[in-house]
Amino acid sequence: MIKNTQPLNMSEVKKILGSLESTEKTRQLESFIKKFSKIQLEKAEQLKKELTNLNLLKLKEEHIAKIIDLLPEEASDLSKIFTDVGLDEDETNKILEVVKKYK
């Protein structure tokens, strides 16, 4: 039974997989995540904290997880993450400025 759901970025998933018993399935998942993860766990945690500290009402946990995974460089990339809400120019610029530090 699922008791709680929480959006995770790939770095957080990699950490959880590392704490599980090593099986063929976990090794395959770790290999997959290693190919596509763009940021180390420590930097991902810092980026998450900075994005949360922006206190943008439209910025939800699932958006933050996707931003960390994709590290968007342009407003058009960011708008693909925010399909349910529209960001104004100021909000977009704030998010992109924070992400730029972690490239």
PLY file of the C-alpha trace (Angstrom):
ply
format ascii 1.0
element vertex 103
property float x
property float y
property float z
element edge 102
property int vertex1
property int vertex2
end_header
0.00 0.00 0.00
1.30 3.45 -0.91
1.31 5.70 2.15
3.14 8.71 0.77
4.24 10.06 -2.58
7.03 12.54 -3.04
8.62 13.73 -6.28
12.32 12.80 -6.43
15.03 13.90 -8.79
17.38 11.33 -10.28
20.17 12.07 -7.79
17.84 11.28 -4.90
16.68 8.07 -6.59
20.31 7.06 -7.10
20.95 7.55 -3.38
17.95 5.39 -2.46
19.01 2.67 -4.89
22.47 2.67 -3.32
20.97 1.85 0.06
19.01 -1.14 -1.28
20.23 -4.69 -1.67
22.18 -5.01 -4.88
20.17 -7.03 -7.37
20.18 -7.18 -11.14
17.19 -4.82 -11.23
18.80 -2.21 -8.95
22.03 -2.37 -10.95
20.08 -1.79 -14.16
18.26 1.18 -12.62
21.52 2.65 -11.32
23.08 2.28 -14.76
20.11 4.00 -16.40
20.13 6.88 -13.93
23.90 7.29 -14.27
23.48 7.84 -18.03
20.93 10.62 -17.66
21.70 12.28 -14.33
23.33 15.66 -14.93
24.11 16.70 -11.36
25.63 15.18 -8.22
23.49 14.67 -5.11
25.14 17.47 -3.09
24.60 20.01 -5.85
21.06 18.73 -6.43
20.26 19.29 -2.76
21.68 22.82 -2.88
19.76 23.61 -6.06
16.55 22.25 -4.53
17.07 24.44 -1.48
17.71 27.56 -3.59
14.67 26.93 -5.78
12.50 26.40 -2.71
13.83 29.63 -1.17
12.57 31.58 -4.20
9.11 31.21 -2.60
7.31 31.14 -5.94
3.72 29.98 -5.50
3.66 28.27 -8.90
6.84 26.29 -8.20
5.81 22.89 -6.80
7.95 19.95 -5.66
7.36 18.05 -8.90
8.53 21.08 -10.89
11.68 21.36 -8.77
12.49 17.67 -9.32
12.16 18.08 -13.10
14.21 21.29 -13.10
17.01 19.46 -11.27
16.84 16.53 -13.70
16.76 18.63 -16.87
18.68 21.78 -15.87
16.88 24.00 -18.41
18.96 26.74 -20.04
16.24 28.78 -21.73
12.70 29.94 -21.05
11.36 27.59 -23.73
12.97 24.62 -21.96
11.49 25.74 -18.65
8.01 26.18 -20.12
8.01 22.48 -21.09
8.23 21.61 -17.40
5.41 23.97 -16.40
2.64 22.55 -18.56
-0.05 23.11 -15.92
0.73 26.78 -15.14
2.30 29.71 -16.92
5.28 31.55 -15.50
5.72 35.26 -16.00
9.04 36.64 -17.22
10.27 37.56 -13.74
9.58 34.07 -12.34
11.25 32.47 -15.34
14.34 34.64 -14.99
14.66 33.93 -11.27
14.54 30.17 -11.84
16.98 30.27 -14.75
19.45 32.40 -12.77
19.51 29.84 -9.98
19.88 26.91 -12.40
22.70 28.66 -14.25
24.90 28.43 -11.13
24.76 24.64 -11.25
25.70 24.04 -14.89
0 1
1 2
2 3
3 4
4 5
5 6
6 7
7 8
8 9
9 10
10 11
11 12
12 13
13 14
14 15
15 16
16 17
17 18
18 19
19 20
20 21
21 22
22 23
23 24
24 25
25 26
26 27
27 28
28 29
29 30
30 31
31 32
32 33
33 34
34 35
35 36
36 37
37 38
38 39
39 40
40 41
41 42
42 43
43 44
44 45
45 46
46 47
47 48
48 49
49 50
50 51
51 52
52 53
53 54
54 55
55 56
56 57
57 58
58 59
59 60
60 61
61 62
62 63
63 64
64 65
65 66
66 67
67 68
68 69
69 70
70 71
71 72
72 73
73 74
74 75
75 76
76 77
77 78
78 79
79 80
80 81
81 82
82 83
83 84
84 85
85 86
86 87
87 88
88 89
89 90
90 91
91 92
92 93
93 94
94 95
95 96
96 97
97 98
98 99
99 100
100 101
101 102
